[in-house]
Amino acid sequence: MSTYKLTYFPVTALGEPIRWLMSYLDIKFEDYRFEREQWPSIKPTTPFGQVPVLEIDGKAVWQSVAISRYFGKKADLAGKDEWESLMIDVIVDTFSDFRLAVGKWFYESDEATKKNLEKPLFETTIPFYLEKFDSKIKENGGFLANGKLSWGDIYFVAVSGYVNHMLGFNMSEKYDNIKALCEKVSAIPKIKEWIAKCPAGI
């Protein structure tokens, strides 16, 4: 039996989809969460100076989307063919584009620059993406791609809490299809069990 250790900050964010997918698969793993003051000493030990890092039998891998895709295949939550797999990948990558756009504003330290980013982000970019995601979910029978549950849905919902934190509001509050997807994924028994027991955090 393989051993798994996930190393990440003491938050949900980009570590959470990996935790959710391992929980979905009923995989036992070490959930190592280090404090931020430990990061300078931990960073040089990671393959590319970033986390999350997952060790599988002592071999380190990184990149939350790639790791989530790996577990998605194990869980039979990837596409049944190359086209379906592509549909999942494009929606996840688009969600990552959205998260990065929000993060660029959220983490900007210069107040003047942040103020300049704020209006186009909140008035144009955020509504554009959320309307598109909501529409895609409606088109796909309640899911993001291919009319069925995929690892992309789990990734989207798991990271949405982090995005909501950055936005300062719940991105599903005005979008019924996004809200329904979040409720559906969070209610999956193994994921619901993880949510109930996992440490609080963004």
Summary of the structure (lengths in Angstrom):
residues: 202
radius of gyration: 17.1
end to end distance: 31.3
largest distance: 53.2
contacts: 599
relative contact order: 0.15
helix: 61%
strand: 8%
